[in-house]
Amino acid sequence: MWGSYCENALEKRAPYRQDHLDGLAAQKEKGILITLGPTKDATKVFGIYEAEDEAAVRQAIESDPYWQNGIWTEYEVKEWIQAF
């Protein structure tokens, strides 16, 4: 998953940050989330999910407080083939 952050995301995310982190921890514990984080300049987000289908990944993303509150402004899911 590649996505974009809103302007001033570091400030705007504050009210939602703990719920966001708790949700990511729950996804990781369930095995759907492999890794997720921002680019160094905090303009993009990148995540790797392992799920049955794209719908499950989209549900995980769209249930995140960052998506629901406009911190993430857009995202794209691309199936990835691990070569090695």
N, CA, C and O atoms as CSV, one atom per row, in Angstrom:
chain,resi,resn,atom,element,x,y,z
A,1,MET,N,N,0.837,-1.171,0.000
A,1,MET,CA,C,0.000,0.000,0.000
A,1,MET,C,C,0.884,1.236,0.000
A,1,MET,O,O,1.805,1.366,0.806
A,2,TRP,N,N,0.580,2.141,-0.924
A,2,TRP,CA,C,1.175,3.474,-0.916
A,2,TRP,C,C,0.047,4.463,-0.704
A,2,TRP,O,O,-1.023,4.314,-1.294
A,3,GLY,N,N,0.265,5.462,0.123
A,3,GLY,CA,C,-0.741,6.481,0.357
A,3,GLY,C,C,-0.100,7.830,0.606
A,3,GLY,O,O,1.123,7.953,0.681
A,4,SER,N,N,-0.944,8.836,0.733
A,4,SER,CA,C,-0.489,10.206,0.966
A,4,SER,C,C,-1.049,10.732,2.278
A,4,SER,O,O,-2.145,10.366,2.703
A,5,TYR,N,N,-0.276,11.590,2.900
A,5,TYR,CA,C,-0.701,12.291,4.111
A,5,TYR,C,C,-1.238,13.673,3.747
A,5,TYR,O,O,-0.876,14.241,2.717
A,6,CYS,N,N,-2.093,14.194,4.595
A,6,CYS,CA,C,-2.580,15.562,4.444
A,6,CYS,C,C,-1.440,16.540,4.778
A,6,CYS,O,O,-0.399,16.140,5.300
A,7,GLU,N,N,-1.650,17.790,4.476
A,7,GLU,CA,C,-0.683,18.813,4.882
A,7,GLU,C,C,-0.695,18.913,6.400
A,7,GLU,O,O,-1.737,18.744,7.033
A,8,ASN,N,N,0.459,19.187,6.975
A,8,ASN,CA,C,0.617,19.317,8.424
A,8,ASN,C,C,0.173,18.056,9.172
A,8,ASN,O,O,-0.406,18.133,10.256
A,9,ALA,N,N,0.453,16.910,8.581
A,9,ALA,CA,C,0.005,15.645,9.157
A,9,ALA,C,C,0.560,15.414,10.559
A,9,ALA,O,O,-0.143,14.874,11.414
A,10,LEU,N,N,1.789,15.807,10.807
A,10,LEU,CA,C,2.386,15.559,12.116
A,10,LEU,C,C,1.593,16.237,13.222
A,10,LEU,O,O,1.453,15.680,14.311
A,11,GLU,N,N,1.076,17.425,12.961
A,11,GLU,CA,C,0.270,18.138,13.949
A,11,GLU,C,C,-1.167,17.613,13.974
A,11,GLU,O,O,-1.743,17.425,15.046
A,12,LYS,N,N,-1.737,17.379,12.807
A,12,LYS,CA,C,-3.144,16.992,12.717
A,12,LYS,C,C,-3.407,15.569,13.212
A,12,LYS,O,O,-4.530,15.250,13.603
A,13,ARG,N,N,-2.391,14.719,13.199
A,13,ARG,CA,C,-2.598,13.325,13.606
A,13,ARG,C,C,-2.697,13.152,15.116
A,13,ARG,O,O,-3.192,12.126,15.584
A,14,ALA,N,N,-2.243,14.120,15.877
A,14,ALA,CA,C,-2.115,13.982,17.331
A,14,ALA,C,C,-3.353,13.403,18.025
A,14,ALA,O,O,-3.197,12.491,18.837
A,15,PRO,N,N,-4.572,13.881,17.750
A,15,PRO,CA,C,-5.731,13.340,18.469
A,15,PRO,C,C,-6.040,11.874,18.136
A,15,PRO,O,O,-6.744,11.202,18.889
A,16,TYR,N,N,-5.523,11.389,17.028
A,16,TYR,CA,C,-5.854,10.044,16.547
A,16,TYR,C,C,-4.691,9.063,16.664
A,16,TYR,O,O,-4.849,7.874,16.389
A,17,ARG,N,N,-3.536,9.554,17.069
A,17,ARG,CA,C,-2.312,8.765,17.010
A,17,ARG,C,C,-2.382,7.483,17.839
A,17,ARG,O,O,-2.023,6.415,17.344
A,18,GLN,N,N,-2.835,7.570,19.081
A,18,GLN,CA,C,-2.842,6.376,19.931
A,18,GLN,C,C,-3.806,5.329,19.395
A,18,GLN,O,O,-3.475,4.143,19.379
A,19,ASP,N,N,-4.989,5.740,18.956
A,19,ASP,CA,C,-5.933,4.785,18.365
A,19,ASP,C,C,-5.349,4.165,17.098
A,19,ASP,O,O,-5.534,2.975,16.844
A,20,HIS,N,N,-4.642,4.971,16.304
A,20,HIS,CA,C,-3.977,4.482,15.092
A,20,HIS,C,C,-2.951,3.411,15.456
A,20,HIS,O,O,-2.946,2.329,14.869
A,21,LEU,N,N,-2.089,3.709,16.414
A,21,LEU,CA,C,-1.047,2.763,16.812
A,21,LEU,C,C,-1.635,1.495,17.421
A,21,LEU,O,O,-1.144,0.396,17.164
A,22,ASP,N,N,-2.680,1.641,18.222
A,22,ASP,CA,C,-3.332,0.465,18.814
A,22,ASP,C,C,-3.936,-0.423,17.720
A,22,ASP,O,O,-3.847,-1.648,17.786
A,23,GLY,N,N,-4.548,0.205,16.721
A,23,GLY,CA,C,-5.130,-0.552,15.615
A,23,GLY,C,C,-4.069,-1.284,14.808
A,23,GLY,O,O,-4.263,-2.433,14.412
A,24,LEU,N,N,-2.946,-0.614,14.566
A,24,LEU,CA,C,-1.852,-1.257,13.834
A,24,LEU,C,C,-1.302,-2.440,14.619
A,24,LEU,O,O,-0.996,-3.484,14.042
A,25,ALA,N,N,-1.178,-2.281,15.929
A,25,ALA,CA,C,-0.685,-3.382,16.770
A,25,ALA,C,C,-1.642,-4.577,16.688
A,25,ALA,O,O,-1.198,-5.724,16.629
A,26,ALA,N,N,-2.942,-4.312,16.685
A,26,ALA,CA,C,-3.926,-5.395,16.582
A,26,ALA,C,C,-3.842,-6.077,15.217
A,26,ALA,O,O,-3.941,-7.301,15.131
A,27,GLN,N,N,-3.662,-5.298,14.154
A,27,GLN,CA,C,-3.515,-5.883,12.813
A,27,GLN,C,C,-2.248,-6.728,12.740
A,27,GLN,O,O,-2.247,-7.798,12.131
A,28,LYS,N,N,-1.184,-6.257,13.350
A,28,LYS,CA,C,0.081,-7.001,13.345
A,28,LYS,C,C,-0.084,-8.315,14.116
A,28,LYS,O,O,0.398,-9.363,13.687
A,29,GLU,N,N,-0.766,-8.242,15.250
A,29,GLU,CA,C,-0.987,-9.437,16.063
A,29,GLU,C,C,-1.816,-10.479,15.309
A,29,GLU,O,O,-1.580,-11.679,15.449
A,30,LYS,N,N,-2.783,-10.025,14.511
A,30,LYS,CA,C,-3.620,-10.924,13.713
A,30,LYS,C,C,-2.890,-11.459,12.488
A,30,LYS,O,O,-3.345,-12.414,11.857
A,31,GLY,N,N,-1.761,-10.845,12.151
A,31,GLY,CA,C,-0.965,-11.314,11.026
A,31,GLY,C,C,-1.292,-10.662,9.689
A,31,GLY,O,O,-0.705,-11.025,8.670
A,32,ILE,N,N,-2.218,-9.705,9.673
A,32,ILE,CA,C,-2.555,-9.053,8.395
A,32,ILE,C,C,-1.541,-7.965,8.050
A,32,ILE,O,O,-1.246,-7.753,6.874
A,33,LEU,N,N,-1.009,-7.279,9.046
A,33,LEU,CA,C,-0.053,-6.205,8.806
A,33,LEU,C,C,1.360,-6.721,9.019
A,33,LEU,O,O,1.682,-7.261,10.077
A,34,ILE,N,N,2.200,-6.551,8.004
A,34,ILE,CA,C,3.607,-6.930,8.106
A,34,ILE,C,C,4.414,-5.732,8.598
A,34,ILE,O,O,5.169,-5.841,9.564
A,35,THR,N,N,4.253,-4.591,7.931
A,35,THR,CA,C,4.946,-3.363,8.322
A,35,THR,C,C,4.211,-2.170,7.736
A,35,THR,O,O,3.515,-2.294,6.728
A,36,LEU,N,N,4.366,-1.011,8.370
A,36,LEU,CA,C,3.739,0.216,7.877
A,36,LEU,C,C,4.476,1.398,8.473
A,36,LEU,O,O,4.887,1.361,9.633
A,37,GLY,N,N,4.646,2.449,7.682
A,37,GLY,CA,C,5.260,3.653,8.212
A,37,GLY,C,C,5.323,4.750,7.175
A,37,GLY,O,O,5.058,4.527,5.994
A,38,PRO,N,N,5.682,5.951,7.637
A,38,PRO,CA,C,5.773,7.098,6.744
A,38,PRO,C,C,7.133,7.170,6.055
A,38,PRO,O,O,8.119,6.599,6.521
A,39,THR,N,N,7.155,7.885,4.940
A,39,THR,CA,C,8.437,8.239,4.350
A,39,THR,C,C,9.102,9.253,5.270
A,39,THR,O,O,8.437,9.876,6.098
A,40,LYS,N,N,10.387,9.417,5.131
A,40,LYS,CA,C,11.132,10.302,6.023
A,40,LYS,C,C,10.588,11.724,6.017
A,40,LYS,O,O,10.618,12.406,7.041
A,41,ASP,N,N,10.090,12.174,4.862
A,41,ASP,CA,C,9.551,13.539,4.786
A,41,ASP,C,C,8.081,13.619,5.206
A,41,ASP,O,O,7.472,14.685,5.116
A,42,ALA,N,N,7.509,12.511,5.659
A,42,ALA,CA,C,6.135,12.443,6.172
A,42,ALA,C,C,5.081,12.895,5.160
A,42,ALA,O,O,4.064,13.477,5.536
A,43,THR,N,N,5.325,12.627,3.886
A,43,THR,CA,C,4.325,12.954,2.866
A,43,THR,C,C,3.609,11.710,2.345
A,43,THR,O,O,2.493,11.803,1.833
A,44,LYS,N,N,4.245,10.548,2.475
A,44,LYS,CA,C,3.679,9.289,1.977
A,44,LYS,C,C,3.712,8.243,3.089
A,44,LYS,O,O,4.515,8.316,4.019
A,45,VAL,N,N,2.819,7.278,2.962
A,45,VAL,CA,C,2.800,6.128,3.864
A,45,VAL,C,C,2.962,4.878,3.006
A,45,VAL,O,O,2.435,4.795,1.896
A,46,PHE,N,N,3.700,3.910,3.542
A,46,PHE,CA,C,3.929,2.654,2.846
A,46,PHE,C,C,3.623,1.518,3.807
A,46,PHE,O,O,4.039,1.551,4.965
A,47,GLY,N,N,2.899,0.519,3.333
A,47,GLY,CA,C,2.603,-0.625,4.176
A,47,GLY,C,C,2.613,-1.910,3.384
A,47,GLY,O,O,2.335,-1.926,2.185
A,48,ILE,N,N,2.940,-2.988,4.075
A,48,ILE,CA,C,2.865,-4.321,3.484
A,48,ILE,C,C,1.890,-5.133,4.337
A,48,ILE,O,O,2.047,-5.268,5.551
A,49,TYR,N,N,0.892,-5.659,3.661
A,49,TYR,CA,C,-0.144,-6.472,4.298
A,49,TYR,C,C,-0.107,-7.872,3.708
A,49,TYR,O,O,0.300,-8.065,2.562
A,50,GLU,N,N,-0.534,-8.842,4.500
A,50,GLU,CA,C,-0.712,-10.207,4.010
A,50,GLU,C,C,-2.152,-10.595,4.314
A,50,GLU,O,O,-2.533,-10.778,5.470
A,51,ALA,N,N,-2.943,-10.716,3.253
A,51,ALA,CA,C,-4.369,-10.964,3.440
A,51,ALA,C,C,-4.892,-11.883,2.338
A,51,ALA,O,O,-4.229,-12.107,1.326
A,52,GLU,N,N,-6.087,-12.404,2.558
A,52,GLU,CA,C,-6.711,-13.285,1.570
A,52,GLU,C,C,-6.970,-12.580,0.248
A,52,GLU,O,O,-6.837,-13.172,-0.823
A,53,ASP,N,N,-7.341,-11.314,0.337
A,53,ASP,CA,C,-7.679,-10.578,-0.876
A,53,ASP,C,C,-7.550,-9.077,-0.652
A,53,ASP,O,O,-7.349,-8.617,0.472
A,54,GLU,N,N,-7.667,-8.335,-1.722
A,54,GLU,CA,C,-7.529,-6.883,-1.668
A,54,GLU,C,C,-8.604,-6.247,-0.795
A,54,GLU,O,O,-8.350,-5.243,-0.130
A,55,ALA,N,N,-9.790,-6.817,-0.794
A,55,ALA,CA,C,-10.883,-6.273,0.020
A,55,ALA,C,C,-10.517,-6.259,1.506
A,55,ALA,O,O,-10.868,-5.317,2.216
A,56,ALA,N,N,-9.828,-7.276,1.975
A,56,ALA,CA,C,-9.413,-7.338,3.376
A,56,ALA,C,C,-8.392,-6.251,3.691
A,56,ALA,O,O,-8.418,-5.662,4.772
A,57,VAL,N,N,-7.500,-5.989,2.753
A,57,VAL,CA,C,-6.513,-4.925,2.946
A,57,VAL,C,C,-7.217,-3.577,2.969
A,57,VAL,O,O,-6.938,-2.747,3.834
A,58,ARG,N,N,-8.121,-3.353,2.033
A,58,ARG,CA,C,-8.862,-2.079,1.994
A,58,ARG,C,C,-9.672,-1.873,3.276
A,58,ARG,O,O,-9.769,-0.752,3.776
A,59,GLN,N,N,-10.247,-2.939,3.801
A,59,GLN,CA,C,-11.009,-2.821,5.047
A,59,GLN,C,C,-10.084,-2.414,6.195
A,59,GLN,O,O,-10.450,-1.577,7.021
A,60,ALA,N,N,-8.897,-2.999,6.248
A,60,ALA,CA,C,-7.929,-2.657,7.295
A,60,ALA,C,C,-7.519,-1.193,7.194
A,60,ALA,O,O,-7.441,-0.497,8.206
A,61,ILE,N,N,-7.261,-0.731,5.989
A,61,ILE,CA,C,-6.849,0.664,5.784
A,61,ILE,C,C,-7.990,1.618,6.128
A,61,ILE,O,O,-7.789,2.603,6.838
A,62,GLU,N,N,-9.166,1.327,5.631
A,62,GLU,CA,C,-10.286,2.254,5.796
A,62,GLU,C,C,-10.877,2.245,7.205
A,62,GLU,O,O,-11.668,3.126,7.545
A,63,SER,N,N,-10.511,1.277,8.017
A,63,SER,CA,C,-10.939,1.281,9.414
A,63,SER,C,C,-9.947,2.046,10.305
A,63,SER,O,O,-10.213,2.256,11.488
A,64,ASP,N,N,-8.829,2.453,9.747
A,64,ASP,CA,C,-7.806,3.170,10.505
A,64,ASP,C,C,-8.258,4.602,10.789
A,64,ASP,O,O,-8.813,5.256,9.906
A,65,PRO,N,N,-8.028,5.099,12.008
A,65,PRO,CA,C,-8.402,6.476,12.326
A,65,PRO,C,C,-7.736,7.520,11.423
A,65,PRO,O,O,-8.298,8.593,11.205
A,66,TYR,N,N,-6.555,7.218,10.900
A,66,TYR,CA,C,-5.904,8.179,10.007
A,66,TYR,C,C,-6.688,8.318,8.711
A,66,TYR,O,O,-6.780,9.418,8.167
A,67,TRP,N,N,-7.249,7.238,8.209
A,67,TRP,CA,C,-8.073,7.315,7.003
A,67,TRP,C,C,-9.404,7.994,7.330
A,67,TRP,O,O,-9.846,8.887,6.608
A,68,GLN,N,N,-10.023,7.576,8.396
A,68,GLN,CA,C,-11.347,8.079,8.757
A,68,GLN,C,C,-11.351,9.567,9.102
A,68,GLN,O,O,-12.390,10.220,9.011
A,69,ASN,N,N,-10.205,10.103,9.494
A,69,ASN,CA,C,-10.129,11.511,9.890
A,69,ASN,C,C,-9.297,12.371,8.954
A,69,ASN,O,O,-8.907,13.482,9.312
A,70,GLY,N,N,-9.024,11.862,7.756
A,70,GLY,CA,C,-8.378,12.664,6.730
A,70,GLY,C,C,-6.888,12.883,6.873
A,70,GLY,O,O,-6.331,13.752,6.203
A,71,ILE,N,N,-6.230,12.122,7.728
A,71,ILE,CA,C,-4.769,12.221,7.843
A,71,ILE,C,C,-4.133,11.543,6.629
A,71,ILE,O,O,-3.202,12.077,6.026
A,72,TRP,N,N,-4.641,10.371,6.282
A,72,TRP,CA,C,-4.307,9.751,4.993
A,72,TRP,C,C,-5.342,10.257,3.997
A,72,TRP,O,O,-6.543,10.135,4.240
A,73,THR,N,N,-4.902,10.813,2.902
A,73,THR,CA,C,-5.839,11.447,1.969
A,73,THR,C,C,-6.156,10.585,0.758
A,73,THR,O,O,-7.186,10.780,0.111
A,74,GLU,N,N,-5.289,9.640,0.447
A,74,GLU,CA,C,-5.519,8.719,-0.654
A,74,GLU,C,C,-4.605,7.519,-0.449
A,74,GLU,O,O,-3.601,7.599,0.259
A,75,TYR,N,N,-4.966,6.419,-1.072
A,75,TYR,CA,C,-4.089,5.251,-1.014
A,75,TYR,C,C,-4.325,4.388,-2.237
A,75,TYR,O,O,-5.353,4.479,-2.909
A,76,GLU,N,N,-3.332,3.542,-2.503
A,76,GLU,CA,C,-3.392,2.612,-3.622
A,76,GLU,C,C,-2.860,1.268,-3.137
A,76,GLU,O,O,-1.823,1.200,-2.478
A,77,VAL,N,N,-3.571,0.218,-3.465
A,77,VAL,CA,C,-3.150,-1.133,-3.104
A,77,VAL,C,C,-2.662,-1.820,-4.375
A,77,VAL,O,O,-3.356,-1.845,-5.391
A,78,LYS,N,N,-1.479,-2.365,-4.298
A,78,LYS,CA,C,-0.901,-3.119,-5.414
A,78,LYS,C,C,-0.476,-4.486,-4.887
A,78,LYS,O,O,0.229,-4.587,-3.883
A,79,GLU,N,N,-0.912,-5.533,-5.578
A,79,GLU,CA,C,-0.469,-6.868,-5.200
A,79,GLU,C,C,1.010,-6.985,-5.534
A,79,GLU,O,O,1.468,-6.527,-6.581
A,80,TRP,N,N,1.734,-7.597,-4.635
A,80,TRP,CA,C,3.182,-7.687,-4.751
A,80,TRP,C,C,3.583,-9.153,-4.784
A,80,TRP,O,O,3.054,-9.973,-4.034
A,81,ILE,N,N,4.506,-9.462,-5.647
A,81,ILE,CA,C,5.030,-10.822,-5.763
A,81,ILE,C,C,6.457,-10.821,-5.210
A,81,ILE,O,O,7.338,-10.149,-5.747
A,82,GLN,N,N,6.670,-11.559,-4.161
A,82,GLN,CA,C,8.003,-11.648,-3.567
A,82,GLN,C,C,8.871,-12.540,-4.451
A,82,GLN,O,O,8.609,-13.737,-4.576
A,83,ALA,N,N,9.887,-11.969,-5.056
A,83,ALA,CA,C,10.754,-12.723,-5.952
A,83,ALA,C,C,11.754,-13.584,-5.185
A,83,ALA,O,O,12.019,-14.722,-5.573
A,84,PHE,N,N,12.304,-13.052,-4.112
A,84,PHE,CA,C,13.194,-13.834,-3.246
A,84,PHE,C,C,13.313,-13.160,-1.910
A,84,PHE,O,O,14.018,-13.655,-1.030
